[in-house]
Amino acid sequence: MKKITDLTKQGQIISTEQNVPLTQPSIYIRTLNIMAAPFKKRYERHYKISKKHLVIDLIFVILILALAIFNIYLLTQKFPLPDFSISFNQQETLVEPENKSEPAVALSEIALTAEALYFNDEGDQLGLGAWPPKIGETSNLVISINLETTSGNWENIKFQAKLPKNITWIKSSSVNKGAAIVYDVNKNTIFWNIDSLMFNENANAVFNLEFTPTADAVGKKILLLENIFANGFNKESDKEFSASAKNLYSLVVQ
């Protein structure tokens, strides 16, 4: 309790000691005062003299409220989601059915290439005779066959190619893997067998062919080797493979 003395304008004492209860603000008012204190300080520092800062702050508040409302709106909407799935073009392979005993066949499990060479990449001469080919003159070319696995380990690989009737087989040949090349005179076909070829392993065979162009071959290319083909078997996956290469031709006969 506090003693209060009330004075009139003339300084006369109207009443002396009175017991007046001292009121305190409620907890809610005190909490609001604490929360409002920073804003009062900001008002005294920035807004009281100049209203520019007040306008800027109001604009920011309006923008924040607008963004909040817009986000709430987006959350309440059902938009179709885009399809981000990625598809890969994969080479189709046939899988062996359970009720069949024949193995599935997968193409291009081994890369097969064939080349007819008169010069190598460094420009060294490998062939003999006329080049480009000429009427009545014999030309000798080196044929290079290359096999390389592109998937898995393979076994029992068989290569074959056919010589046209006007092409002569030269007995000399060499291989870096497998059995020696065999030439079947009756079928005009060469055979090359390889027991096994591991993943990324390379097998190469080299042999020579000869031909002598006739008058009717002027302005044409001579077919050197055709039906170039290879097949094999992958025991681990129980799959067969087959691969082929394009027919080989000479340059145009002059």
C-alpha positions in Angstrom: 0.0 0.0 0.0 1.1 3.5 -0.7 0.5 6.8 1.0 -1.1 9.4 -1.4 -1.6 13.1 -0.6 -4.1 14.9 -2.8 -3.5 18.7 -3.2 -5.9 21.2 -4.7 -4.8 24.0 -7.0 -4.4 26.3 -4.0 -2.1 23.8 -2.3 -4.7 23.0 0.4 -4.7 19.4 1.6 -8.0 17.8 0.8 -7.2 14.4 1.9 -4.3 12.8 3.5 -3.4 9.2 3.9 -5.6 6.9 1.8 -5.1 3.3 1.2 -5.1 3.0 -2.7 -4.5 -0.5 -4.1 -1.5 -0.7 -6.5 -2.7 -2.5 -9.7 -0.3 -4.5 -11.9 -0.9 -5.4 -15.5 -1.9 -9.0 -16.2 0.5 -11.6 -17.5 -1.0 -11.3 -21.0 -0.4 -7.6 -21.1 3.2 -8.1 -19.8 3.8 -10.7 -22.5 2.5 -8.4 -25.2 4.7 -5.6 -24.0 7.8 -7.9 -24.1 6.9 -9.0 -27.7 6.1 -5.5 -28.8 9.3 -4.0 -27.3 11.5 -4.6 -30.5 8.8 -3.1 -32.7 8.6 0.0 -30.4 12.4 0.4 -30.6 12.3 0.0 -34.4 9.5 2.6 -34.5 11.4 5.0 -32.4 14.6 4.5 -34.4 13.3 4.4 -38.0 9.6 5.1 -38.4 9.0 8.1 -36.1 11.2 10.5 -38.1 10.7 9.0 -41.6 8.0 6.8 -42.9 10.1 5.4 -45.8 11.4 2.4 -43.8 7.8 1.7 -42.7 6.6 1.5 -46.3 9.5 -0.8 -47.3 8.8 -3.1 -44.4 5.1 -3.2 -45.2 5.9 -4.1 -48.8 8.1 -7.0 -47.6 5.4 -8.2 -45.3 2.8 -8.2 -48.0 5.2 -10.1 -50.4 5.8 -12.7 -47.7 2.1 -13.1 -47.1 1.4 -13.4 -50.8 4.0 -16.1 -51.3 2.7 -18.0 -48.3 -0.8 -17.9 -49.7 0.4 -19.0 -53.1 2.3 -21.9 -51.7 -0.8 -23.0 -49.7 -2.8 -22.8 -52.9 -0.3 -25.0 -54.8 -0.3 -27.6 -52.0 -4.1 -27.9 -52.3 -4.0 -28.4 -56.0 -3.5 -31.8 -57.7 -1.1 -31.4 -60.6 -0.2 -34.3 -62.9 3.4 -35.4 -62.2 5.6 -35.5 -65.3 7.0 -38.9 -66.4 10.8 -38.9 -65.8 11.2 -42.5 -66.6 14.1 -43.4 -68.9 14.0 -46.2 -71.4 17.0 -47.9 -72.7 17.1 -49.6 -76.1 18.6 -53.0 -75.4 19.4 -55.7 -77.8 16.8 -58.3 -77.6 18.0 -61.8 -76.6 15.9 -64.9 -76.6 15.8 -66.7 -73.3 15.6 -70.4 -73.3 12.1 -71.7 -72.3 12.0 -74.1 -69.5 10.2 -76.7 -71.6 12.7 -76.7 -74.5 16.2 -78.1 -74.7 17.5 -75.9 -77.5 19.7 -73.0 -76.3 18.7 -69.4 -76.9 20.6 -67.5 -79.7 22.1 -64.1 -79.0 23.4 -62.0 -81.9 26.6 -59.9 -81.8 28.0 -61.4 -78.6 31.3 -61.6 -80.6 32.6 -58.8 -82.9 33.6 -60.3 -86.3 35.6 -58.2 -88.8 37.2 -59.1 -92.1 39.6 -57.0 -94.2 41.3 -57.3 -97.5 44.7 -55.6 -97.3 47.3 -54.7 -100.0 48.9 -52.1 -97.7 48.8 -51.9 -93.9 47.9 -48.8 -91.9 51.5 -47.6 -91.9 51.6 -47.8 -95.7 53.8 -50.9 -95.9 53.0 -53.2 -98.9 51.5 -56.6 -97.9 50.1 -57.8 -101.2 51.8 -58.7 -104.5 51.1 -58.0 -108.1 49.0 -55.3 -109.7 47.1 -52.8 -107.5 44.5 -51.6 -108.4 43.8 -54.9 -110.3 44.4 -55.0 -114.0 43.1 -57.3 -116.7 45.3 -60.4 -117.1 47.6 -59.6 -114.2 47.5 -61.6 -110.9 47.0 -59.8 -107.7 47.7 -61.2 -104.3 45.9 -59.8 -101.2 46.2 -60.5 -97.4 42.9 -61.3 -95.7 42.7 -60.5 -92.0 39.9 -62.0 -89.8 39.4 -60.8 -86.3 37.1 -62.2 -83.5 36.6 -60.4 -80.2 34.2 -61.3 -77.4 31.8 -58.5 -76.3 30.0 -60.4 -73.6 30.9 -63.5 -71.6 33.4 -66.3 -72.1 32.8 -68.4 -75.2 33.8 -71.9 -76.4 33.5 -74.1 -79.5 33.7 -71.1 -81.8 33.5 -72.0 -85.5 34.4 -69.6 -88.3 33.8 -70.1 -92.0 33.9 -68.1 -95.3 33.5 -69.1 -98.9 35.8 -68.2 -101.9 34.2 -67.4 -105.2 35.2 -69.7 -108.1 37.7 -67.1 -109.6 39.6 -66.7 -106.3 42.6 -68.9 -105.5 43.5 -70.1 -102.0 47.1 -69.7 -101.1 48.2 -72.3 -98.6 50.1 -70.0 -96.3 48.1 -68.8 -93.3 48.6 -68.0 -89.6 46.4 -67.7 -86.4 47.1 -66.5 -82.9 44.5 -68.7 -81.3 42.8 -72.0 -82.1 43.4 -74.6 -84.8 45.0 -73.9 -88.1 42.8 -72.8 -91.0 41.5 -75.6 -93.2 40.5 -75.1 -96.8 37.9 -77.4 -98.3 38.6 -77.5 -102.0 35.3 -79.2 -102.9 33.2 -76.5 -101.1 35.6 -73.6 -101.8 35.2 -72.8 -98.0 37.7 -72.1 -95.3 37.2 -73.2 -91.7 38.7 -72.0 -88.5 37.9 -73.5 -85.0 38.7 -72.0 -81.6 38.2 -74.0 -78.4 37.6 -71.0 -76.2 37.7 -67.2 -76.2 37.5 -65.2 -72.9 35.8 -61.9 -72.4 37.6 -59.1 -74.4 40.0 -61.6 -75.7 41.1 -61.3 -79.4 41.6 -64.0 -82.0 43.2 -63.2 -85.4 43.7 -65.2 -88.6 45.6 -64.1 -91.6 45.8 -65.8 -95.1 46.4 -64.9 -98.7 44.1 -65.0 -101.8 45.0 -64.6 -105.5 42.9 -63.6 -108.5 43.5 -62.7 -112.1 40.8 -60.4 -113.6 39.4 -61.2 -117.1 38.3 -58.8 -119.8 34.6 -58.8 -118.6 35.7 -57.5 -115.2 36.8 -54.0 -116.4 35.2 -51.3 -114.3 34.0 -53.8 -111.7 35.1 -54.9 -108.3 36.1 -58.5 -107.8 34.3 -60.4 -105.1 37.0 -61.9 -102.9 35.3 -63.6 -99.9 31.6 -64.1 -99.1 29.3 -65.8 -96.5 31.7 -64.7 -93.7 30.2 -66.2 -90.6 31.0 -67.4 -87.0 29.1 -69.0 -84.2 29.8 -70.3 -80.7 28.4 -71.3 -77.3 28.5 -69.8 -73.9 28.3 -72.7 -71.4 27.8 -70.4 -68.3 24.6 -68.8 -69.7 23.7 -71.6 -72.0 23.5 -69.3 -75.0 24.6 -69.6 -78.6 25.9 -66.6 -80.6 26.2 -65.9 -84.3 28.1 -63.0 -86.0 28.7 -62.1 -89.6 30.8 -59.7 -91.7 30.2 -58.0 -95.0 31.6 -59.6 -98.2 35.1 -58.5 -99.3 35.8 -56.8 -102.6 38.8 -55.6 -104.5 39.3 -52.1 -106.0 37.8 -51.5 -109.4 39.6 -53.4 -112.1 41.4 -51.1 -114.6 
